[in-house]
Amino acid sequence: MEHFLFRCTRWEAERDAMRRVGQNMMGNLSFFLGGKSASDGAKWRPNLEAVRATVKFAMATGRLSQEGV
């Protein structure tokens, strides 16, 4: 999952929206999937813009398509 979302060079262009939302958070799987980490405080809320950018990225790559399965 981390390779697909953050490192695979095949999807650099599709990853732009994720970079715009959280350049300094690239590589943080929890942040981009809306998860809470141990260091998050009681007032934590998921960054929905980051989650949407991640979903948009995944859809743009076509890697989650059921076609051909």
KOLTI-932097 format. One line per 8 residues: number of its first residue (from 1); their letters; for each residue x, y, z of C-alpha. Coordinates in nm, 4 decimals, always signed. Layout:
NUM = a = X:Y:Z  ...;
end
This chain:
1 = mehflfrc = +0.0000:+0.0000:+0.0000  +0.2744:+0.2485:+0.0911  +0.4620:+0.1767:-0.2314  +0.1479:+0.2356:-0.4397  +0.0446:+0.5558:-0.2604  +0.3820:+0.7215:-0.2123  +0.6698:+0.5682:-0.4047  +0.5705:+0.4016:-0.7316;
9 = trweaerd = +0.7204:+0.6189:-1.0060  +0.4518:+0.5070:-1.2502  +0.1954:+0.7295:-1.0753  +0.3918:+1.0523:-1.0096  +0.1541:+1.2775:-1.2064  -0.1565:+1.1294:-1.0447  -0.0049:+1.1943:-0.7008  -0.0024:+1.5767:-0.7459;
17 = amrrvgqn = -0.3275:+1.6389:-0.5544  -0.1928:+1.4451:-0.2575  +0.1235:+1.6549:-0.2591  -0.0757:+1.9789:-0.2663  -0.2748:+1.8701:+0.0397  +0.0096:+1.7398:+0.2511  +0.3567:+1.7709:+0.1013  +0.5173:+1.7447:+0.4439;
25 = mmgnlsff = +0.2991:+1.4404:+0.5225  +0.3906:+1.2338:+0.2149  +0.4663:+0.8836:+0.3344  +0.2270:+0.9068:+0.6304  -0.0252:+0.6353:+0.5513  -0.2421:+0.7141:+0.8533  -0.2775:+1.0814:+0.7532  -0.3800:+1.0087:+0.3944;
33 = lggksasd = -0.6263:+0.7331:+0.4880  -0.7855:+0.9352:+0.7681  -0.6560:+0.7203:+1.0501  -0.5758:+0.8337:+1.4013  -0.2277:+0.7745:+1.5331  -0.1131:+0.7429:+1.8933  +0.0344:+1.0941:+1.8838  -0.2964:+1.2577:+1.7817;
41 = gakwrpnl = -0.4752:+1.4397:+2.0607  -0.8319:+1.4152:+2.1842  -0.9486:+1.6878:+1.9434  -0.8128:+1.5014:+1.6402  -1.0186:+1.4977:+1.3229  -0.9252:+1.3303:+0.9941  -0.8071:+1.5611:+0.7185  -1.0889:+1.4947:+0.4740;
49 = eavratvk = -0.9135:+1.6889:+0.1987  -0.6234:+1.4430:+0.2249  -0.8582:+1.1435:+0.2249  -1.0392:+1.2762:-0.0835  -0.7084:+1.3379:-0.2616  -0.6034:+0.9805:-0.1823  -0.9267:+0.8365:-0.3200  -0.8971:+1.0576:-0.6287;
57 = famatgrl = -0.5397:+0.9344:-0.6787  -0.6400:+0.5688:-0.6469  -0.9278:+0.6114:-0.8913  -0.7077:+0.7984:-1.1415  -0.4566:+0.5144:-1.1539  -0.7241:+0.2581:-1.2369  -0.5456:+0.0100:-1.0103  -0.8583:-0.0483:-0.8026;
65 = sqegv = -1.0786:-0.1203:-1.1027  -1.2553:-0.4556:-1.1156  -1.2266:-0.4746:-1.4937  -1.0205:-0.7681:-1.6059  -1.0609:-0.9484:-1.2732;
end
